[in-house]
Amino acid sequence: MIHLEKAALLNAVLKLPYTFVMPDALFEDEWLGLAESDKKMLCDNGLEVRELPGPAVTRAAAHFNRHKRLTLNDCFALALAQDIDDSILLTGDSALRTVAERNGIEVHGILWVTDELESHGVASPLKLHDALRLLHDDPLVFLPDDEVLRRIRHLARLL
């Protein structure tokens, strides 16, 4: 979610024909530096923030104890995804992706999100091109270079 905010795509993402859900603990940690008014705006635009029920917290703790490369917030997201039928877990974390897929959860990352934004006409090719260029040039963002550049070239042809 941080990369979506960095690329100024977060509001567009919430217009996709999906329900976006985030565990409350992750919401607070992920958006620590975000103003309360911005957090409210995310929720007003469709982001659902859910409290994990007891059994999901127990499952998250079990994942955390079993999978040392996952953070507790990763485990909260995984447990929530397990509780929602036909959920898609959005993550750029390879360890979380692996564990989620082993648990039968569909997993995608930011490149899938940009593809969805394009195919649903939610964001312009220029906005997506600029967002991908920004993410590609950011040394703190790790995306497969060839895939990002392929998408940037594709979007450049649409400009």
DRENBADO-612706 format. One line per 10 residues: number of its first residue (from 1); for each residue x, y, z of N, C-alpha, C. Coordinates in pm, whole numbers, padded with zeros to 5 digits. Atoms other than C-alpha are relative to their C-alpha. Layout:
N
NUM) X,Y,Z,X,Y,Z,X,Y,Z; ...
This chain:
159
1) 00082,-00120,00000,00000,00000,00000,00087,00126,00000; -00089,-00115,-00005,00290,00233,00071,00046,00039,-00141; -00044,-00029,00136,00412,00202,-00289,-00113,00063,-00082; 00113,-00059,00070,00063,00282,-00416,-00016,00147,00039; 00006,-00139,-00046,00062,00597,-00204,00115,00080,-00060; -00120,-00067,00055,00416,00686,-00317,-00021,00034,-00147; 00022,-00019,00143,00307,00650,-00681,-00129,00078,-00029; 00125,-00077,00012,-00013,00854,-00618,-00108,-00080,-00072; 00100,00088,00062,-00228,00556,-00722,-00106,-00050,00099; 00086,00060,-00101,-00405,00478,-00397,-00148,00031,-00021
11) 00141,-00033,00021,-00727,00667,-00467,-00055,-00068,-00124; 00043,00069,00121,-00743,00518,-00816,-00026,-00148,00029; 00015,00142,-00033,-00697,00167,-00675,-00134,-00026,00067; 00126,00019,-00072,-00997,00213,-00450,-00122,00012,-00091; 00109,-00007,00098,-01208,00274,-00765,-00012,-00130,-00080; 00009,00128,00070,-01134,-00075,-00898,-00119,-00080,00053; 00118,00076,-00042,-01421,-00326,-00882,00033,-00113,00098; -00036,00094,-00105,-01281,-00499,-00575,-00031,00067,00134; 00012,-00052,-00136,-01337,-00462,-00204,00138,-00011,00063; -00132,-00001,-00062,-01014,-00361,-00033,-00016,00001,00151
21) 00014,00020,-00144,-00980,-00479,00324,00139,-00007,00061; -00129,-00001,-00069,-00698,-00424,00571,-00024,-00024,00149; 00014,00017,-00145,-00653,-00548,00928,00025,00132,00072; -00013,-00128,-00071,-00689,-00264,01178,00142,00026,00049; -00137,-00020,-00050,-00343,-00318,01329,00094,00041,-00113; -00083,-00033,00115,-00182,-00307,00986,-00032,00141,-00050; 00041,-00133,00043,-00382,00002,00894,00069,00108,00084; -00063,-00099,-00089,-00249,00188,01197,00151,00006,-00021; -00146,00002,00019,00112,00076,01143,00041,00050,-00138; -00035,-00033,00138,00117,00113,00765,-00014,00150,-00026
31) 00030,-00141,00025,-00025,00464,00775,00033,00088,00120; -00039,-00072,-00121,00150,00587,01089,00021,00150,-00026; -00028,-00140,00029,00262,00911,00925,-00110,00072,-00074; 00110,-00060,00075,-00067,00974,00749,-00092,00077,00094; 00092,-00081,-00081,-00292,01249,00882,-00132,-00074,00018; 00130,00064,-00027,-00619,01134,01039,-00101,00031,-00110; 00094,-00036,00107,-00810,01322,00769,00026,-00084,-00126; -00033,00085,00115,-00625,01121,00501,-00043,-00144,00024; 00047,00135,-00034,-00699,00794,00681,-00151,-00008,-00018; 00146,-00004,00014,-01066,00893,00696,-00039,00000,-00148
41) 00028,-00007,00143,-01058,00976,00325,00016,-00137,-00066; -00018,00135,00054,-00921,00628,00245,-00122,-00087,00031; 00117,00079,-00040,-01206,00469,00439,-00126,00049,-00071; 00116,-00056,00071,-01462,00705,00284,-00001,-00041,-00146; -00011,00040,00141,-01333,00601,-00059,-00007,-00151,-00021; 00026,00142,00019,-01388,00233,00009,00092,-00096,00072; -00088,00092,-00073,-01101,00091,00214,-00071,-00045,00127; 00060,00055,-00122,-01246,-00139,00479,00111,-00038,00097; -00096,00035,-00105,-01052,-00168,00803,-00075,-00091,00096; 00070,00099,-00083,-01144,-00479,00998,00085,-00044,00118
51) -00063,00058,-00117,-01063,-00599,01344,00001,-00151,-00019; -00009,00145,00013,-00940,-00957,01340,-00071,-00067,00118; 00062,00075,-00110,-01160,-01195,01540,00103,-00090,00067; -00092,00082,-00079,-00995,-01411,01806,00065,-00115,-00075; -00061,00112,00073,-00948,-01722,01588,00101,00045,-00107; -00093,-00051,00102,-00780,-01513,01316,00128,00050,00066; -00119,-00045,-00073,-00544,-01357,01572,00084,-00122,00040; -00070,00124,-00037,-00457,-01708,01693,00071,-00059,-00122; -00060,00051,00123,-00395,-01818,01333,00119,00088,-00042; -00110,-00091,00033,-00179,-01507,01273,00121,-00029,00089
61) -00110,00031,-00093,00027,-01590,01583,00068,-00131,-00040; -00056,00128,00043,00071,-01947,01459,00087,00018,-00125; -00081,-00030,00119,00191,-01819,01120,00130,00069,00040; -00118,-00077,-00044,00428,-01580,01296,00103,-00091,00064; -00092,00094,-00065,00578,-01861,01504,00059,-00100,-00099; -00043,00101,00096,00605,-02095,01206,00089,00058,-00111; -00068,-00060,00115,00737,-01854,00942,00082,00120,00046; -00088,-00101,-00061,01031,-01656,01076,00024,00123,-00088; -00025,-00114,00089,01061,-01432,00770,-00119,00095,-00009; 00119,-00086,00005,00710,-01291,00814,-00006,00090,00122
71) 00024,-00090,-00112,00635,-00988,01026,-00137,-00033,00058; 00132,00021,-00059,00339,-00991,01261,-00108,00062,-00087; 00099,-00061,00089,00159,-00751,01028,-00024,-00084,-00125; 00017,00094,00111,00223,-00992,00738,-00098,-00109,00040; 00083,00110,-00049,00060,-01262,00947,-00144,00044,00023; 00136,-00052,-00014,-00240,-01042,01028,-00067,00008,-00138; 00055,-00009,00135,-00290,-00976,00655,-00032,-00139,-00055; 00022,00137,00045,-00256,-01347,00579,-00123,-00060,00067; 00115,00055,-00073,-00507,-01444,00849,-00130,00063,-00050; 00121,-00065,00051,-00757,-01187,00722,-00035,-00054,-00138
81) 00024,00055,00134,-00716,-01311,00364,-00059,-00141,00008; 00054,00135,-00017,-00786,-01664,00487,-00147,00004,00042; 00139,-00011,-00047,-01114,-01543,00641,-00096,00051,-00107; 00084,-00059,00104,-01243,-01384,00319,00001,-00091,-00122; 00011,00086,00118,-01371,-01608,00039,00048,00074,-00124; -00049,-00054,00127,-01201,-01551,-00297,00084,00126,00016; -00081,-00119,-00023,-00964,-01297,-00148,00125,-00002,-00088; -00128,-00018,00067,-00659,-01163,-00326,00087,00079,00097; -00092,-00069,-00090,-00366,-01068,-00107,00096,00084,-00083; -00093,-00089,00069,-00172,-00766,-00233,00124,00016,00085
91) -00126,-00014,-00072,00192,-00776,-00132,00116,00002,-00098; -00124,00006,00075,00538,-00716,-00264,00104,-00084,00071; -00091,00077,-00084,00693,-00936,00002,00004,-00145,-00049; -00009,00136,00057,00823,-01263,-00146,-00027,-00109,00103; 00025,00101,-00103,00812,-01452,00184,-00150,-00012,00027; 00145,00003,-00022,00448,-01355,00243,-00070,-00061,-00120; 00058,00057,00122,00366,-01440,-00118,00009,-00153,00003; -00022,00145,-00003,00513,-01789,-00078,-00092,-00068,00100; 00084,00061,-00104,00331,-01865,00248,-00147,00009,-00039; 00141,-00017,00039,00001,-01725,00118,-00037,-00099,-00110
101) 00029,00093,00109,00019,-01929,-00202,-00006,-00143,00050; 00004,00134,-00059,00096,-02242,00000,-00130,-00024,00076; 00127,00009,-00072,-00223,-02167,00194,-00120,00020,-00093; 00108,-00006,00097,-00427,-02144,-00126,-00058,00139,-00024; 00048,-00137,00019,-00457,-01765,-00136,00062,00057,-00127; -00048,-00068,00120,-00431,-01578,-00464,00078,00124,00043; -00088,-00111,-00040,-00149,-01323,-00441,00043,00078,-00124; -00048,-00087,00106,-00062,-01026,-00659,00075,00117,00062; -00077,-00115,-00045,00164,-00723,-00639,-00039,00125,-00075; 00032,-00132,00055,00177,-00366,-00757,-00007,-00001,-00152
111) 00008,00003,00147,00238,-00456,-01122,-00135,-00052,-00046; 00136,00047,00030,-00087,-00652,-01127,-00098,00114,00021; 00089,-00113,-00028,-00255,-00350,-00971,00003,00100,-00114; -00008,-00097,00111,-00125,-00120,-01245,-00065,-00057,-00126; 00068,00063,00114,-00244,-00370,-01507,-00152,00012,00015; 00144,-00011,-00026,-00589,-00370,-01345,-00048,00145,-00018; 00036,-00140,00017,-00595,00010,-01334,-00011,00035,-00148; 00005,-00025,00144,-00520,00016,-01706,-00120,-00070,-00063; 00106,00076,00067,-00763,-00258,-01808,-00140,00047,00037; 00131,-00051,-00042,-01050,-00104,-01610,-00016,00149,-00031
121) 00009,-00141,00038,-00973,00246,-01739,-00011,00095,00119; 00010,-00080,-00122,-00941,00378,-01385,00109,00107,00007; -00110,-00097,00003,-00608,00556,-01442,00048,00014,-00144; -00046,-00027,00137,-00477,00716,-01759,00136,-00065,-00025; -00134,00052,00031,-00178,00570,-01941,00111,00093,00048; -00101,-00095,-00046,00013,00889,-01855,00023,-00013,00150; -00012,00014,-00145,-00060,00854,-01483,00073,-00129,00036; -00064,00129,-00027,00041,00486,-01488,00146,00001,-00044; -00138,-00011,00049,00352,00557,-01695,00085,00075,00102; -00075,-00081,-00096,00463,00828,-01453,00017,-00073,00133
131) -00007,00074,-00126,00383,00610,-01151,00104,-00111,-00008; -00097,00108,00015,00582,00316,-01284,00142,00053,-00014; -00133,-00062,00014,00872,00542,-01381,00051,00042,00139; -00038,-00042,-00135,00875,00687,-01027,00041,-00120,00084; -00032,00120,-00079,00869,00340,-00869,00129,-00065,-00051; -00120,00060,00058,01135,00211,-01109,00126,00075,00042; -00116,-00083,-00034,01366,00500,-01024,00026,00010,00150; -00014,-00010,-00146,01315,00471,-00647,00087,-00116,00051; -00089,00108,-00047,01605,00277,-00487,-00059,-00082,00116; 00061,00075,-00110,01377,00167,-00201,-00114,-00090,-00047
141) 00107,00083,00057,01127,-00003,-00434,00065,-00110,-00083; -00059,00115,00069,01218,-00351,-00554,-00107,-00069,-00084; 00091,00062,00096,01027,-00458,-00864,00085,-00061,-00111; -00077,00061,00108,01137,-00685,-01149,00021,00100,-00115; -00038,-00102,00096,01319,-00448,-01381,-00060,-00024,-00138; 00048,00029,00134,01223,-00623,-01704,-00151,00019,-00010; 00146,-00013,00001,00853,-00631,-01613,-00043,00146,00008; 00033,-00143,-00013,00844,-00265,-01508,00030,00071,-00131; -00037,-00067,00125,01028,-00152,-01822,-00092,-00041,-00114; 00094,00044,00104,00800,-00362,-02044,-00130,00079,00011
151) 00124,-00076,-00020,00496,-00190,-01891,00020,00148,-00033; -00027,-00141,00031,00656,00154,-01917,00002,00021,-00152; -00004,-00010,00147,00727,00095,-02289,-00141,-00011,-00059; 00138,00018,00046,00371,-00029,-02343,-00081,00128,00021; 00077,-00120,-00031,00222,00275,-02171,00049,00120,-00081; -00055,-00111,00080,00456,00513,-02359,-00058,-00002,-00141; 00060,00011,00133,00312,00381,-02687,-00144,00051,-00001; 00139,-00046,-00009,-00035,00480,-02563,-00011,00151,00021; 00002,-00145,-00028,00064,00841,-02489,-00014,00082,-00127
